Amino acid sequence: MKGLVKTSLLTTSLTLLALGAGALPSQAGTLVGDWNYAIDSFTDGTDFGVVGEQSRFEFYGIAVKSTADKVFVGINSNLALTGFAHRNALNGSMTYGDLFFNFTGFGLDDANGSLFAVKFAEGNDSGVGQLGLYGNVTGQNTAQYNLGYGHLNQHTLNNNTIDPTMADLSNTDAYFQSGVNTNWKASTLIKTGDFLGGINLLGATDLADLGLDFSPFGTKGKYTFGFSFDRNLLPDGDYIAHVFAECLNDGMAIASTLRPVEIPPDSEDVPEPTMILGLAAVAGLVMSQRRTRIA
């Protein structure tokens, strides 16, 4: 794919190896322009026997962009931000879980309590009510109340799909620790956390204006949306971020890096060349007048 560059994620890769995760992420931080993309399998979202493009839970891709001031996130999916209404689901719908960021270098269980997460879906089952970014997050799983899968391996075995993935990670990556084989352990939602700041919801047009473009990857999601928040609310460094549907019918992870913000030198500390020349001219004039008076 012309114009695509793989970003270097050595630290994240070594972390995954240390966790026993095996193969490195298949699409770790695919960079197009200034967006990092992670593209999921197009055939692993399940929906009451329907799999793939026709599934309301098919997730296609996630992308992250950072500037000196903001972090932007874009999602392409068949699931609307409002979710899928169902009378037997908790709160009457199955929608997106929260987006977790893990900068610790540890697996998801071991990092619990040191995570960041964004609540961006108004009607989900999160333990926090306000949309925004949270720190010191502990996770929870409500799939059992949303007609969902118990764990990631169950999703892999039961969905009859071709090449199910979690975008940058495998569908049963060791990074998810107990969530791979133990019921109701994969963190899909915030349980507790400290509110750090709000988010701005963004539509497809807003994101396109920011340069987001999933089309080179052939994604076919019905909905493209996202959000932004202040860059200074997250640390620098390598991270893994993930988001699931509350029912665990699909999910995506992205392995990428938030680089330190480069602060330009203060221009007041460095005199402009024209200023230096001006000062030299004034000094020369003063010295000339002084010599004239002495003479």
C-alpha angles and dihedrals in degrees: 000000000000117000097018117128127188112228120224113256101167095146093049091046092052089049092054091049090050088053090054092247094147115206119042120249109289097221102018108177102336102199122213113169105321096328123098110214132198114190121203130209112279092216108053107076110105129204118177093309096329115111133191128352094007093051117103087216099054109129115199109179151338129208135189130199128180133195133176089276110024147034115216126198126192128189131192115197147134090241116091118227088247090057131218117307116230127162093219095053123096109266089008099281146063111226141144123318119220124287109248125204119198117191096161100092089233132106121272097263094046092048093051108130092025098066132110120219140179123219103206103151110080098206102044127118096253119148089235124066107203123079110242149082119306133194134204086034127183116196136224139186125225099173091118089063093046102055087259144145120279096223142351096264090055089055090050094050098041105043099071090219135148115247101344110201144168092230104250092018133049118260092253099030115166087235087081090057111182091012090073097068109000121087119252096358105109105101108241101155142027113265097179134353146144116259110240104171147325131270134225114226114225131201130213093270092049091052094045088054087055091054100260111151123165093174097095087064095052095239116169104192116150092220134048117183140135148156144235137219138177115293094219091066092073129057126241121260147059118329144172116220125188141179129189135188106253089247092050090238089136140350144175137215131194126198111203146127136256104210123210114271109251111227112204116231116268106265090211090066094059116056115226116247091243090054091051091051090048093052090049091052092050091048090050092051092050092050091048092052091047092054090048092055092048091051 
